[in-house]
Amino acid sequence: MAASNTEALGLLFCGSGVGIAIPANKMPGIRCVVAWCEHVAEYGRRHNHANVLAFSGDLQTLTSVKRCLDAYLAASPEGDRHAARVRMVNALD
C-alpha cells in the first residue's frame, strides 16, 4: 500500500545522508532514516514509521535513490510492537 495523500513526507540530501538526518531527527514529529538501501528504506517505514528519508548525494546513484523511494512508498507502517516503539519515540519530542 502506498503512503496516504494526507501524510507529510520528506526527502533530504547531503554528502553522506547522515549529516542531514541527525538534525532532522531533532525536529518534533520527524522520524528520519538514512535510506542507503531498499531494505533500510522499507523497514524504516514499516517498523519505525519514518516520515523522512535522507540520501547520500556522494555515495548513491539516482537509480539507487529511486529504488529506495519506491520500496519506501510501497511499504505501510505496521502496528503492534512497532507502533508501541513509535509512541515511545514520539514521547521524547
KEDREN-570934 format. One record per residue: x, y, z of N, C-alpha, C in turn; residue in three letters; residue number from 1. Coordinates in steps of 0.02 Angstrom, whole numbers. Layout:
// KEDREN-570934
+--------+--------+--------+--------+--------+--------+--------+--------+--------+-----+-----+
!    npx !    npy !    npz !   capx !   capy !   capz !    cpx !    cpy !    cpz !  aa !   i !
+--------+--------+--------+--------+--------+--------+--------+--------+--------+-----+-----+
!      X !      Y !      Z !      X !      Y !      Z !      X !      Y !      Z ! Ala ! NUM !
...
+--------+--------+--------+--------+--------+--------+--------+--------+--------+-----+-----+
***
This chain:
// KEDREN-570934
+--------+--------+--------+--------+--------+--------+--------+--------+--------+-----+-----+
!    npx !    npy !    npz !   capx !   capy !   capz !    cpx !    cpy !    cpz !  aa !   i !
+--------+--------+--------+--------+--------+--------+--------+--------+--------+-----+-----+
!     43 !    -59 !      0 !      0 !      0 !      0 !     45 !     62 !      0 ! Met !   1 !
!     29 !    109 !    -41 !     68 !    171 !    -45 !     50 !    218 !     12 ! Ala !   2 !
!     93 !    267 !     23 !     81 !    316 !     76 !     17 !    356 !     61 ! Ala !   3 !
!    -17 !    375 !    113 !    -78 !    414 !    107 !    -64 !    483 !     78 ! Ser !   4 !
!   -112 !    510 !     40 !   -103 !    577 !     12 !   -104 !    631 !     64 ! Asn !   5 !
!   -130 !    617 !    124 !   -134 !    668 !    176 !    -73 !    666 !    222 ! Thr !   6 !
!    -29 !    621 !    211 !     29 !    612 !    254 !     87 !    654 !    229 ! Glu !   7 !
!    119 !    691 !    273 !    177 !    732 !    255 !    239 !    689 !    255 ! Ala !   8 !
!    274 !    689 !    199 !    336 !    651 !    192 !    390 !    699 !    168 ! Leu !   9 !
!    453 !    682 !    184 !    508 !    725 !    163 !    567 !    686 !    136 ! Gly !  10 !
!    605 !    718 !     93 !    666 !    691 !     66 !    722 !    741 !     79 ! Leu !  11 !
!    778 !    716 !    105 !    835 !    759 !    120 !    897 !    730 !     86 ! Leu !  12 !
!    943 !    773 !     67 !   1005 !    752 !     35 !   1063 !    790 !     65 ! Phe !  13 !
!   1119 !    755 !     75 !   1182 !    787 !     91 !   1237 !    739 !     67 ! Cys !  14 !
!   1298 !    753 !     83 !   1352 !    710 !     59 !   1344 !    637 !     78 ! Gly !  15 !
!   1332 !    624 !    142 !   1325 !    555 !    166 !   1253 !    535 !    181 ! Ser !  16 !
!   1210 !    584 !    191 !   1142 !    571 !    214 !   1138 !    575 !    290 ! Gly !  17 !
!   1192 !    559 !    323 !   1193 !    558 !    397 !   1193 !    629 !    425 ! Val !  18 !
!   1232 !    673 !    394 !   1238 !    741 !    420 !   1172 !    779 !    421 ! Gly !  19 !
!   1127 !    763 !    375 !   1062 !    797 !    373 !   1011 !    759 !    416 ! Ile !  20 !
!   1019 !    694 !    423 !    972 !    654 !    462 !    975 !    670 !    537 ! Ala !  21 !
!   1035 !    684 !    562 !   1043 !    697 !    634 !   1003 !    759 !    655 ! Ile !  22 !
!   1012 !    817 !    623 !    972 !    874 !    644 !    897 !    865 !    627 ! Pro !  23 !
!    882 !    829 !    573 !    811 !    818 !    556 !    776 !    782 !    614 ! Ala !  24 !
!    810 !    733 !    643 !    779 !    694 !    697 !    772 !    734 !    762 ! Asn !  25 !
!    800 !    792 !    765 !    791 !    835 !    824 !    728 !    878 !    819 ! Lys !  26 !
!    697 !    877 !    760 !    637 !    916 !    749 !    576 !    876 !    772 ! Met !  27 !
!    530 !    907 !    809 !    470 !    870 !    832 !    432 !    840 !    773 ! Pro !  28 !
!    413 !    777 !    782 !    372 !    743 !    732 !    410 !    712 !    675 ! Gly !  29 !
!    476 !    723 !    671 !    516 !    695 !    617 !    546 !    629 !    639 ! Ile !  30 !
!    538 !    579 !    597 !    570 !    514 !    606 !    606 !    499 !    541 ! Arg !  31 !
!    670 !    516 !    538 !    710 !    513 !    478 !    758 !    454 !    480 ! Cys !  32 !
!    761 !    417 !    424 !    810 !    364 !    417 !    855 !    379 !    357 ! Val !  33 !
!    917 !    358 !    362 !    963 !    363 !    305 !    950 !    303 !    261 ! Val !  34 !
!    920 !    315 !    204 !    898 !    261 !    159 !    954 !    243 !    111 ! Ala !  35 !
!   1002 !    204 !    136 !   1059 !    186 !     94 !   1047 !    123 !     54 ! Trp !  36 !
!    992 !     87 !     68 !    973 !     30 !     27 !    897 !     21 !     32 ! Cys !  37 !
!    869 !    -18 !    -14 !    797 !    -29 !    -16 !    771 !    -59 !     49 ! Glu !  38 !
!    808 !   -106 !     77 !    787 !   -140 !    139 !    779 !    -90 !    196 ! His !  39 !
!    828 !    -46 !    204 !    826 !      4 !    258 !    768 !     52 !    246 ! Val !  40 !
!    757 !     73 !    184 !    701 !    118 !    170 !    634 !     85 !    186 ! Ala !  41 !
!    626 !     23 !    165 !    563 !    -13 !    179 !    553 !    -24 !    254 ! Glu !  42 !
!    604 !    -49 !    288 !    596 !    -62 !    360 !    591 !      2 !    400 ! Tyr !  43 !
!    623 !     55 !    377 !    614 !    120 !    410 !    541 !    140 !    411 ! Gly !  44 !
!    508 !    126 !    357 !    436 !    141 !    351 !    394 !     92 !    391 ! Arg !  45 !
!    405 !     27 !    382 !    364 !    -24 !    413 !    373 !    -26 !    489 ! Arg !  46 !
!    434 !    -25 !    512 !    448 !    -36 !    583 !    456 !     28 !    624 ! His !  47 !
!    479 !     81 !    593 !    493 !    142 !    630 !    449 !    201 !    609 ! Asn !  48 !
!    403 !    189 !    563 !    356 !    240 !    539 !    393 !    303 !    517 ! His !  49 !
!    450 !    294 !    484 !    489 !    351 !    459 !    446 !    393 !    413 ! Ala !  50 !
!    451 !    458 !    421 !    414 !    504 !    377 !    461 !    548 !    337 ! Asn !  51 !
!    526 !    539 !    345 !    576 !    575 !    307 !    632 !    526 !    290 ! Val !  52 !
!    655 !    530 !    228 !    712 !    489 !    206 !    771 !    536 !    191 ! Leu !  53 !
!    830 !    516 !    213 !    891 !    553 !    198 !    932 !    511 !    150 ! Ala !  54 !
!    961 !    543 !    100 !   1000 !    508 !     49 !   1069 !    539 !     43 ! Phe !  55 !
!   1116 !    500 !     18 !   1184 !    522 !      7 !   1192 !    546 !    -65 ! Ser !  56 !
!   1209 !    610 !    -72 !   1224 !    636 !   -138 !   1291 !    614 !   -165 ! Gly !  57 !
!   1336 !    594 !   -120 !   1403 !    572 !   -140 !   1408 !    497 !   -153 ! Asp !  58 !
!   1367 !    457 !   -118 !   1377 !    385 !   -119 !   1321 !    346 !   -155 ! Leu !  59 !
!   1266 !    379 !   -171 !   1210 !    345 !   -202 !   1199 !    372 !   -273 ! Gln !  60 !
!   1179 !    327 !   -316 !   1160 !    347 !   -384 !   1086 !    367 !   -384 ! Thr !  61 !
!   1065 !    400 !   -436 !    995 !    417 !   -444 !    952 !    354 !   -447 ! Leu !  62 !
!    978 !    302 !   -478 !    942 !    238 !   -482 !    933 !    208 !   -412 ! Thr !  63 !
!    985 !    211 !   -371 !    981 !    185 !   -302 !    929 !    224 !   -262 ! Ser !  64 !
!    930 !    290 !   -268 !    882 !    332 !   -232 !    811 !    315 !   -254 ! Val !  65 !
!    800 !    307 !   -318 !    734 !    290 !   -343 !    711 !    223 !   -316 ! Lys !  66 !
!    754 !    174 !   -315 !    736 !    108 !   -289 !    718 !    112 !   -215 ! Arg !  67 !
!    756 !    149 !   -177 !    741 !    158 !   -106 !    674 !    192 !    -96 ! Cys !  68 !
!    663 !    244 !   -134 !    600 !    281 !   -129 !    541 !    237 !   -149 ! Leu !  69 !
!    548 !    197 !   -201 !    495 !    151 !   -222 !    480 !    100 !   -167 ! Asp !  70 !
!    532 !     72 !   -136 !    523 !     23 !    -82 !    488 !     56 !    -22 ! Ala !  71 !
!    508 !    117 !     -7 !    477 !    154 !     49 !    403 !    167 !     36 ! Tyr !  72 !
!    387 !    191 !    -23 !    318 !    208 !    -39 !    273 !    146 !    -46 ! Leu !  73 !
!    302 !     89 !    -61 !    264 !     27 !    -66 !    249 !     -3 !      3 ! Ala !  74 !
!    284 !     19 !     54 !    277 !     -8 !    122 !    224 !     32 !    160 ! Ala !  75 !
!    197 !      0 !    211 !    150 !     33 !    257 !    174 !     25 !    328 ! Ser !  76 !
!    162 !     76 !    370 !    180 !     69 !    440 !    143 !     10 !    472 ! Pro !  77 !
!    180 !    -31 !    509 !    150 !    -88 !    543 !    133 !    -69 !    615 ! Glu !  78 !
!     82 !   -101 !    642 !     60 !    -87 !    710 !     96 !   -131 !    761 ! Gly !  79 !
!     60 !   -151 !    812 !     85 !   -195 !    865 !    146 !   -166 !    898 ! Asp !  80 !
!    198 !   -207 !    905 !    258 !   -186 !    941 !    292 !   -126 !    908 ! Arg !  81 !
!    284 !   -119 !    843 !    315 !    -62 !    808 !    280 !      3 !    827 ! His !  82 !
!    214 !      1 !    830 !    176 !     61 !    849 !    193 !     82 !    921 ! Ala !  83 !
!    202 !     33 !    964 !    220 !     49 !   1034 !    288 !     83 !   1036 ! Ala !  84 !
!    335 !     60 !    995 !    401 !     91 !    992 !    396 !    162 !    966 ! Arg !  85 !
!    356 !    173 !    915 !    348 !    240 !    887 !    317 !    287 !    939 ! Val !  86 !
!    270 !    263 !    978 !    240 !    305 !   1032 !    293 !    324 !   1083 ! Arg !  87 !
!    338 !    278 !   1099 !    391 !    293 !   1147 !    438 !    345 !   1119 ! Met !  88 !
!    455 !    340 !   1056 !    498 !    389 !   1024 !    464 !    457 !   1020 ! Val !  89 !
!    400 !    457 !   1003 !    362 !    520 !    999 !    358 !    554 !   1067 ! Asn !  90 !
!    357 !    516 !   1120 !    355 !    544 !   1187 !    418 !    585 !   1202 ! Ala !  91 !
!    471 !    573 !   1166 !    534 !    611 !   1176 !    532 !    680 !   1145 ! Leu !  92 !
!    483 !    692 !   1100 !    477 !    758 !   1067 !    463 !    813 !   1117 ! Asp !  93 !
+--------+--------+--------+--------+--------+--------+--------+--------+--------+-----+-----+
***
